[in-house]
């Protein structure tokens, strides 16, 4: 059973930084991609960043490119999202995601962690 547990959210002033963590367990992840999504109040959930677990290739939404960095620690089965130069519009619940539907599996989500950026 795959489990994704996020941590690291909080309240920060505009221009500040936070680092989110996603601890993954329940299977080997080396063949898959891990994603971060976010959902702001009244808006749809949107893609933020992706990392290929095997080789560390990364992808970013245009809105966060240059400010956010996704990384992983293979020894800890943990994915990180370093968020710098935060803006009030980054305020959202951030979710870790593992989508195994292309491989005949499920689409897994963590419980989410709240990030609030004050102006």
ChimeraX attribute file (.defattr): number of C-alpha atoms within 10 A of each C-alpha:
attribute: neighborCount
match mode: 1-to-1
recipient: residues
	/A:1	6
	/A:2	15
	/A:3	17
	/A:4	21
	/A:5	18
	/A:6	23
	/A:7	19
	/A:8	14
	/A:9	18
	/A:10	14
	/A:11	14
	/A:12	18
	/A:13	14
	/A:14	17
	/A:15	14
	/A:16	14
	/A:17	17
	/A:18	18
	/A:19	16
	/A:20	22
	/A:21	22
	/A:22	26
	/A:23	18
	/A:24	22
	/A:25	15
	/A:26	9
	/A:27	10
	/A:28	10
	/A:29	17
	/A:30	13
	/A:31	9
	/A:32	15
	/A:33	19
	/A:34	23
	/A:35	24
	/A:36	25
	/A:37	19
	/A:38	22
	/A:39	19
	/A:40	17
	/A:41	9
	/A:42	6
	/A:43	9
	/A:44	9
	/A:45	15
	/A:46	14
	/A:47	19
	/A:48	23
	/A:49	23
	/A:50	25
	/A:51	22
	/A:52	18
	/A:53	20
	/A:54	13
	/A:55	10
	/A:56	14
	/A:57	12
	/A:58	16
	/A:59	16
	/A:60	19
	/A:61	14
	/A:62	10
	/A:63	12
	/A:64	17
	/A:65	12
	/A:66	12
	/A:67	13
	/A:68	20
	/A:69	19
	/A:70	24
	/A:71	20
	/A:72	20
	/A:73	12
	/A:74	12
	/A:75	6
	/A:76	10
	/A:77	16
	/A:78	18
	/A:79	24
	/A:80	21
	/A:81	23
	/A:82	14
	/A:83	20
	/A:84	17
	/A:85	15
	/A:86	23
	/A:87	19
	/A:88	15
	/A:89	13
	/A:90	20
	/A:91	20
	/A:92	21
	/A:93	18
	/A:94	27
	/A:95	26
	/A:96	30
	/A:97	24
	/A:98	22
	/A:99	16
	/A:100	13
	/A:101	10
	/A:102	8
	/A:103	8
	/A:104	8
	/A:105	10
	/A:106	12
	/A:107	12
	/A:108	16
	/A:109	19
	/A:110	20
	/A:111	15
	/A:112	22
	/A:113	21
	/A:114	20
	/A:115	22
	/A:116	21
	/A:117	20
	/A:118	16
	/A:119	11
